[in-house]
Amino acid sequence: MLGAVERRDRAALEVLAVSEWEFRDHVWPQLPAARPERNLPFSYVWLDLKQKSATSLNRTLATHGGRRYTLVDVTFSGQTDYADYRVHREAVFVVRDATGAQMSLRVCGSMLEKDGGWKVFSYVVDE
């Protein structure tokens, strides 16, 4: 992920994120927003998430694109378990920059873990 940020490779970063079909088939059915009493259509929730994620990714690329970082650690503020997957919230990447200085970056907002695999759930970073 950090290499793609350095290269400003939006396409590579989008591949790391949950796709529309993954969201629809695997994530959406278990989210509270999908409950019938909430009356929220899938298309609205997906487009809202996609738009906010794209806006946040633009900011991340503008701020960190072109910079080389070496990953030291990734931490999360918490997690939410669902029947088939786990969402890790507020990802913090601990990195070293080109000078060797260590810092914390918010490159994505949350990550999804399912069957041993990981995807970016959202690039939305609350500042």
C-alpha positions in Angstrom: 0.0 0.0 0.0 2.7 2.5 0.9 4.5 1.8 -2.4 1.3 2.6 -4.3 1.0 5.9 -2.3 4.6 6.8 -3.1 3.9 6.1 -6.8 0.6 7.9 -6.6 -0.9 4.8 -8.1 -4.6 5.3 -7.5 -5.6 2.1 -9.6 -3.4 -0.1 -7.3 -4.9 1.5 -4.2 -8.4 0.9 -5.5 -7.7 -2.8 -6.1 -6.7 -3.1 -2.4 -10.2 -1.8 -1.4 -13.4 -3.8 -1.1 -15.1 -3.8 -4.5 -18.8 -3.1 -5.1 -19.6 -6.8 -5.6 -17.6 -7.8 -2.5 -19.4 -5.1 -0.5 -22.8 -6.2 -1.9 -22.3 -10.0 -1.5 -20.2 -10.3 1.6 -20.3 -7.1 3.7 -23.7 -5.5 3.2 -25.9 -8.4 4.3 -24.4 -8.3 7.8 -24.3 -4.5 8.4 -26.9 -2.9 10.6 -27.7 -0.5 7.8 -29.0 -3.4 5.7 -31.8 -4.3 8.1 -35.2 -3.7 6.5 -36.4 -1.4 9.2 -33.5 1.0 8.4 -34.9 1.4 4.9 -31.5 2.3 3.4 -30.9 1.1 -0.2 -27.7 -0.7 -1.0 -27.0 1.7 -3.8 -27.1 4.8 -1.6 -24.8 3.3 1.1 -22.3 2.0 -1.5 -22.2 5.3 -3.5 -21.8 7.3 -0.3 -19.0 5.1 0.9 -17.3 5.1 -2.5 -17.5 8.9 -2.8 -16.2 9.7 0.7 -13.4 7.1 0.3 -12.3 8.6 -3.1 -12.3 12.2 -1.6 -10.2 11.0 1.4 -7.8 9.1 -1.0 -7.3 12.2 -3.0 -6.2 14.0 0.2 -3.9 11.2 1.1 -2.2 11.1 -2.3 -1.8 14.9 -2.3 -0.2 14.9 1.2 1.9 11.7 1.0 2.2 10.9 -2.7 5.8 10.8 -3.9 7.2 10.2 -0.4 8.9 6.9 0.5 7.9 5.3 3.8 8.9 2.0 5.3 6.3 0.2 7.4 7.1 -0.4 11.0 3.7 -1.4 12.3 0.0 -1.1 11.9 -2.4 -0.6 14.8 -6.1 -0.2 15.1 -8.3 1.6 17.6 -10.7 -1.4 17.8 -12.6 -3.9 15.9 -16.1 -5.1 15.2 -16.8 -8.7 14.6 -19.6 -9.9 12.2 -20.6 -13.4 11.4 -18.2 -13.8 8.4 -15.6 -11.0 8.8 -14.0 -8.5 11.1 -13.7 -4.8 10.6 -10.6 -3.2 12.1 -11.2 0.5 12.8 -9.0 3.6 12.5 -5.9 2.1 11.0 -2.6 3.8 12.0 0.5 3.1 10.0 3.7 3.5 11.9 6.4 4.3 9.4 9.9 5.6 8.9 10.5 8.3 6.3 13.5 8.7 4.1 15.5 10.4 6.9 14.7 7.5 9.3 12.3 9.5 11.4 9.4 7.5 12.7 5.9 8.8 12.4 2.2 7.7 12.4 0.1 8.0 9.2 -3.6 7.6 8.6 -3.5 6.1 5.0 -6.9 4.4 5.3 -9.7 4.4 7.7 -10.6 0.8 8.3 -9.7 -2.6 7.1 -11.7 -5.8 6.6 -10.4 -9.2 7.5 -12.1 -12.3 6.1 -10.8 -15.8 5.8 -7.2 -14.7 6.5 -7.3 -12.1 3.7 -7.3 -8.3 4.2 -8.9 -5.5 2.2 -9.2 -1.8 2.7 -12.8 -1.3 3.9 -12.6 2.5 3.4 -10.0 5.2 2.7 -12.0 7.6 4.8 -9.8 9.1 7.4 -11.3 11.2 10.2 -9.1 14.1 10.9 
